[in-house]
Amino acid sequence: MMRIRILIWKELIELRREPRLFAIVIIAPVIQLFALGYAATTDVRNVPVVVADADRSAESRELIRRFDASPSFTIVGIRASVDEVSPYLESGRAWIALSIPRGYGSGLAAGRTETVQIVADGSDANSAGLSLGYATSLIAAYAQERTIRRAQANGLGSQPAAALIASGQRASGRIEPRVRVWFNPRLISRDFMIPGIVALLLLVITSNLSSMAIVREREVGTLEQLNVTPLARWELITGKLLPYAFIGIIDVVLVLIVAIYWFEVPMRGSIPLLFGMCLIYLLSTLGLGLFVSTISQTQQQAMMTTIFFFLTPMIYLSGFIFPIENMPRWIQPFTYLIPLRYFLVIVRGIFQKGIGLEILWPQALALLAWGLSMLTLATLRSSKRLG
C-alpha cells in the first residue's frame, strides 16, 4: 500500500508541474459535459418545412398557419409549385415538404376528400420518421377540428363529437395526407450513419497522426538536426503532411468498399467528386493536427489535446449524431466553426441524394477556407528553432 500511495503522489506532482496537462485532464471533461448536456438531445423541434401551395386559397393558408404556429415546425419557404421545393430538400434547408394541390379549398367546400402530399428527406431515418409522425398528427388534428367547426356552424353542436365529425366530413370534405420519403425510402439509419463514418475516420486518424509530427521529432532529438538543414518551413511541413494524406486516402477507399459492398449503402453521387472533397477535407484535418503539434511538448499531450479539445466537441456539435437544428439557438452559431459539419453535408449529400458541386459549393468553399486558415496558422506557429 505504501508503494501505491507513493506512486499516486508522484503522479500528482507531475500533473502539477505540467499545467497544460492539468488543463486537459480537469478542464476539458467539464467543457465536454456542458457541450453534451446542451447538444445531446433526440427530441425533434423546429423541423424546417417548405410548402408548395398551388391553391393559394384561404383554406391552404390556414393549414400553413397551423404548421407555422406549431413548435415542432418552422416554415422556411412557400412556393407555388412542387418543382421549386426540390432544392430545399437536396440542400438540407428543409426536412419535409408540404404540397397543397390546386383546387384544395374549393374541393373541401364542395365536400370532397382532398389529398395533401408530405415529402420527407429520409437521409436521417430517425428524424424523418419523427417529423412525419408530427406532420400527419397535425394534419389529422386540424382536419378533425375543421369538421367539428363546420358541423357546429350547421346547427349540429348538441351532437356527440363522433357525430359532429361525421356530419362535418359530409358537409365539408376530408383532408387525407399522402406521405412520401425521398433519399432513404426504407428509413434505414445505417444509410445515414455510415457515410458520416467516412468523415469521422478521416478526422480522427489524420489529425491524430499529424499532431505527432513535430512533437515526435522534438522528443527523439532529431528536430535539431532538421533545423540545421536548408529545408524551408513549407518544405518541412509538406514533407510531414503528405504521408498522412496518403494514409487518409487509403482509409477512404477501404471505408467506401465496405460501405457500398458489405453494408450495401447506396452511392447515388459521383465518386470522383467525393474523392476531390476528401482532399479538401484533408487540408482541414492535417492542418488541425499540425497546429496541435506546434503547441504541444509531448506526444501524449498532443494526442490528448486533439481528442479532448477538438475531436470530441466536433463530434458533438457537427451533426454527426445530434441534429444541429435541435440544439439551443445560442449553440448553433458555434457549429459553423467546425469543419466536420461541412464535410458531413457533403458526404451525405453525395451518398444519399446524388447532388453535385452546384449545390455543395458553399460547404466546399467553407471547408477550403477553414483548411487554408488552419494550415497558415500552423505554419506561422512552427519555426526552425527548438521548442
C-alpha positions in Angstrom: 0.0 0.0 0.0 2.9 2.4 0.8 4.3 2.0 -2.7 0.9 2.6 -4.2 0.5 5.8 -2.2 4.0 7.0 -3.2 3.1 6.3 -6.9 -0.1 8.3 -6.6 1.8 11.2 -5.0 4.4 11.1 -7.7 1.7 11.3 -10.4 0.0 14.2 -8.7 3.4 16.1 -8.5 4.0 15.5 -12.2 0.5 16.7 -13.0 1.1 19.9 -11.0 4.4 20.5 -12.8 2.6 20.3 -16.2 -0.1 23.0 -16.3 -1.2 22.2 -19.8 -1.7 18.5 -19.0 -3.7 19.6 -15.9 -6.0 21.7 -18.1 -6.6 18.8 -20.4 -7.4 16.4 -17.6 -9.5 18.7 -15.4 -11.0 21.4 -17.6 -11.7 19.5 -20.9 -14.1 17.0 -19.3 -16.1 19.8 -17.8 -16.3 21.6 -21.2 -17.4 18.3 -22.8 -20.1 17.8 -20.1 -21.6 21.2 -20.8 -21.5 20.6 -24.6 -23.1 17.2 -24.3 -25.7 18.4 -21.8 -27.0 21.1 -24.2 -26.4 19.4 -27.6 -27.2 15.8 -26.9 -31.0 15.5 -27.5 -33.1 13.2 -29.5 -36.1 15.5 -29.5 -37.2 16.8 -32.9 -38.1 20.5 -32.8 -38.2 23.3 -35.3 -38.3 20.9 -38.2 -37.7 23.1 -41.3 -40.7 22.8 -43.7 -41.0 24.1 -47.3 -44.6 24.5 -48.7 -45.7 24.1 -52.3 -49.0 26.0 -52.2 -50.6 25.6 -55.7 -54.0 26.6 -54.4 -53.4 30.0 -52.7 -56.8 29.9 -51.0 -57.9 30.8 -47.5 -58.1 27.1 -46.6 -54.5 26.4 -47.8 -53.2 29.5 -45.9 -55.0 28.2 -42.7 -53.2 24.9 -43.0 -49.9 26.6 -43.5 -50.5 28.8 -40.4 -51.1 25.6 -38.4 -47.6 24.3 -39.3 -46.1 27.7 -38.7 -47.7 28.0 -35.2 -46.6 24.6 -34.1 -43.4 24.5 -32.0 -42.4 21.3 -33.9 -42.1 23.1 -37.3 -40.6 26.1 -38.9 -41.7 27.3 -42.3 -38.6 28.1 -44.3 -40.3 28.8 -47.7 -43.6 29.0 -49.5 -43.5 28.3 -53.2 -46.1 27.9 -55.9 -45.2 24.5 -57.4 -43.6 21.2 -56.3 -40.7 21.7 -58.7 -39.5 24.6 -56.6 -39.2 22.7 -53.4 -36.6 20.1 -54.6 -33.6 22.4 -53.9 -34.7 22.8 -50.3 -34.7 19.1 -49.7 -31.5 18.4 -51.7 -29.5 21.1 -49.8 -30.9 20.2 -46.4 -32.6 23.6 -45.9 -35.9 21.7 -45.4 -36.5 18.3 -43.9 -40.0 17.9 -45.2 -42.1 19.5 -48.0 -45.9 20.0 -47.8 -47.6 20.1 -51.2 -51.1 21.6 -51.4 -52.8 20.9 -54.8 -54.7 23.3 -56.9 -58.4 23.1 -56.1 -57.8 22.1 -52.4 -60.0 24.9 -51.0 -62.9 24.5 -53.4 -62.8 20.8 -53.0 -63.2 21.0 -49.3 -66.0 23.4 -49.7 -67.8 21.0 -52.1 -67.5 18.1 -49.6 -64.8 16.2 -51.4 -61.8 14.4 -49.9 -58.6 16.4 -50.6 -55.1 14.9 -50.5 -52.1 16.9 -49.4 -48.7 15.3 -50.0 -45.9 15.2 -47.5 -42.4 14.6 -48.9 -39.7 13.8 -46.3 -35.9 13.8 -46.6 -35.2 10.3 -45.3 -31.4 10.7 -45.1 -31.7 10.8 -41.3 -34.2 8.0 -40.7 -34.9 8.8 -37.1 -35.6 12.5 -37.6 -37.6 11.8 -40.7 -39.8 9.3 -39.0 -40.5 11.6 -36.1 -41.1 14.6 -38.4 -43.6 12.6 -40.5 -45.4 11.5 -37.4 -45.7 15.1 -36.2 -46.9 16.3 -39.6 -49.6 13.6 -40.0 -50.8 14.1 -36.4 -51.0 17.9 -37.0 -53.0 17.5 -40.2 -55.3 14.9 -38.6 -56.0 17.2 -35.7 -56.6 20.2 -38.0 -59.0 18.2 -40.2 -60.9 17.0 -37.1 -61.2 20.5 -35.7 -62.3 21.9 -39.0 -65.0 19.3 -39.5 -66.3 19.9 -36.0 -66.5 23.7 -36.6 -68.4 23.1 -39.9 -70.8 20.8 -38.2 -71.4 23.3 -35.4 -72.0 26.0 -38.0 -74.7 23.8 -39.5 -76.6 23.7 -36.2 -75.4 20.2 -35.0 -73.5 21.5 -31.9 -75.5 19.4 -29.5 -74.5 16.0 -31.0 -71.6 13.9 -29.7 -68.1 14.5 -31.0 -68.1 11.4 -33.3 -71.4 12.5 -34.8 -70.1 16.0 -35.3 -67.0 14.8 -37.1 -69.1 12.5 -39.4 -71.5 15.3 -40.2 -68.7 17.8 -40.7 -66.9 15.5 -43.1 -70.1 15.1 -45.2 -70.6 18.8 -45.3 -67.0 20.0 -45.9 -65.0 17.0 -47.1 -61.9 15.4 -45.6 -58.1 16.1 -45.7 -56.1 13.0 -46.5 -52.3 13.2 -46.1 -50.2 11.2 -48.5 -46.6 10.6 -47.4 -43.5 10.0 -49.5 -39.9 9.7 -48.3 -37.0 10.8 -50.5 -33.3 9.8 -50.5 -33.8 7.0 -47.9 -37.2 5.4 -48.7 -36.7 2.4 -46.3 -35.7 4.8 -43.4 -32.6 2.7 -42.7 -30.4 4.5 -40.1 -27.2 3.0 -41.3 -27.6 4.6 -44.7 -27.4 7.9 -42.8 -24.7 7.0 -40.3 -22.1 5.0 -42.4 -21.4 7.9 -44.8 -20.7 10.0 -41.7 -18.1 7.5 -40.5 -16.0 8.3 -43.6 -15.8 11.9 -42.3 -15.2 10.8 -38.7 -12.4 8.3 -39.6 -10.6 10.8 -41.7 -10.7 13.4 -38.9 -9.6 11.0 -36.1 -6.8 9.3 -38.0 -5.2 12.1 -39.9 -5.5 14.8 -37.1 -4.0 12.4 -34.5 -1.2 11.3 -36.7 -0.2 14.7 -37.9 -0.4 16.1 -34.3 2.6 13.9 -33.6 4.7 15.2 -36.5 6.8 17.9 -34.9 6.4 16.6 -31.3 7.9 13.3 -32.2 11.0 14.9 -33.7 11.4 17.0 -30.6 11.2 14.0 -28.3 13.6 11.8 -30.1 16.1 14.7 -30.6 16.0 14.8 -34.4 14.3 18.2 -34.6 17.7 19.9 -34.0 19.2 18.0 -37.0 16.3 19.1 -39.2 16.8 22.7 -38.1 20.3 22.9 -39.5 19.3 21.6 -42.9 18.4 24.0 -45.7 14.8 22.9 -45.7 12.3 25.8 -45.9 9.5 25.8 -43.4 6.8 24.9 -46.0 9.0 22.1 -47.3 9.3 20.6 -43.8 5.5 20.9 -43.3 4.7 19.4 -46.7 7.0 16.5 -46.2 5.4 15.9 -42.8 1.8 16.0 -44.0 1.8 14.2 -47.4 2.4 10.7 -45.9 -0.6 11.2 -43.6 -2.7 12.5 -46.5 -1.9 9.3 -48.4 -2.9 7.2 -45.4 -6.2 9.1 -45.3 -7.0 8.4 -48.9 -6.3 4.7 -48.3 -8.7 4.8 -45.4 -11.4 6.4 -47.6 -11.0 3.7 -50.2 -11.3 0.9 -47.6 -14.4 2.5 -45.9 -16.1 3.1 -49.3 -15.6 -0.5 -50.3 -17.0 -1.8 -47.0 -19.9 0.7 -47.0 -21.0 0.0 -50.6 -20.4 -3.7 -51.0 -20.8 -5.0 -47.4 -23.4 -2.7 -45.9 -25.0 -2.0 -49.3 -25.3 1.7 -48.7 -26.4 3.3 -52.0 -23.9 5.6 -53.7 -26.1 7.9 -55.8 -23.5 10.6 -56.5 -20.1 11.0 -58.1 -17.2 9.0 -56.6 -14.5 11.3 -58.2 -16.3 14.3 -56.6 -16.3 12.6 -53.3 -12.5 12.0 -53.5 -12.0 15.6 -54.5 -14.0 16.8 -51.5 -11.9 14.4 -49.3 -8.7 16.1 -50.5 -10.1 19.5 -49.4 -11.2 18.0 -46.1 -7.7 16.7 -45.5 -6.4 20.2 -45.6 -8.5 20.9 -42.5 -7.7 17.7 -40.6 -4.0 17.8 -41.3 -3.8 21.5 -40.6 -5.5 20.9 -37.3 -3.1 18.2 -36.4 -0.1 20.2 -37.3 -1.4 23.2 -35.3 -1.8 21.0 -32.2 1.8 19.7 -32.8 3.1 23.2 -32.7 1.5 23.9 -29.3 2.3 20.6 -27.6 5.5 19.5 -25.9 5.0 15.7 -25.8 3.2 13.1 -27.9 0.8 12.3 -25.1 -0.1 15.9 -24.7 -0.7 16.3 -28.4 -2.9 13.3 -28.5 -5.0 14.3 -25.5 -5.3 17.9 -26.8 -6.5 16.6 -30.1 -9.1 14.3 -28.6 -10.5 16.4 -25.7 -10.3 19.9 -27.2 -11.0 19.3 -30.9 -12.3 15.8 -31.8 -14.9 15.3 -29.0 -16.5 18.8 -29.4 -16.6 18.3 -33.2 -18.4 15.0 -32.9 -21.0 16.5 -30.5 -21.6 19.8 -32.4 -21.2 18.8 -36.1 -24.5 17.0 -36.6 -22.8 13.6 -36.8 -25.1 12.2 -34.1 -27.3 15.0 -32.9 -29.2 17.3 -35.4 -27.9 20.8 -35.2 -31.5 22.1 -35.6 -32.4 20.5 -32.3 -29.6 22.3 -30.4 -30.2 25.5 -28.5 -30.1 28.5 -30.8 -27.2 30.1 -28.9 -25.0 27.0 -29.6 -25.9 26.7 -33.3 -23.6 29.6 -34.5 -20.6 27.8 -32.9 -21.2 24.8 -35.2 -20.1 26.9 -38.2 -16.5 26.8 -36.8 -16.4 23.1 -37.2 -15.1 21.6 -40.5 -16.8 18.2 -39.8 -20.2 20.0 -40.1 -19.5 20.9 -43.7 -18.0 17.6 -44.7 -20.9 15.7 -43.3 -23.3 17.7 -45.5 -21.0 16.9 -48.5 -20.5 13.2 -47.9 -24.1 12.5 -47.1 -25.3 14.6 -49.9 -23.2 12.7 -52.4 -24.0 9.3 -51.0 -27.8 9.7 -50.4 -29.0 12.5 -52.6 -26.6 12.2 -55.5 -26.2 16.0 -55.6 -23.2 17.7 -57.1 -21.0 20.7 -56.7 -23.7 23.1 -57.9 -25.4 22.6 -54.6 -22.4 21.6 -52.4 -20.1 24.5 -53.3 -20.9 26.6 -50.2 -19.8 23.7 -48.0 -16.8 23.0 -50.2 -15.7 26.7 -50.1 -16.1 26.9 -46.3 -14.1 23.7 -45.9 -11.3 25.0 -48.1 -11.2 28.4 -46.3 -11.1 26.5 -42.9 -8.3 24.3 -44.1 -6.1 27.0 -45.6 -6.6 29.1 -42.5 -5.5 26.3 -40.2 -2.5 25.4 -42.3 -1.5 29.1 -42.4 -1.8 29.4 -38.6 0.2 26.2 -38.1 2.9 27.3 -40.5 3.2 30.6 -38.7 3.5 28.9 -35.3 6.1 26.4 -36.4 9.7 27.5 -36.6 13.1 26.1 -37.2 14.0 26.8 -33.6 13.9 24.2 -30.9 10.7 24.5 -28.7 
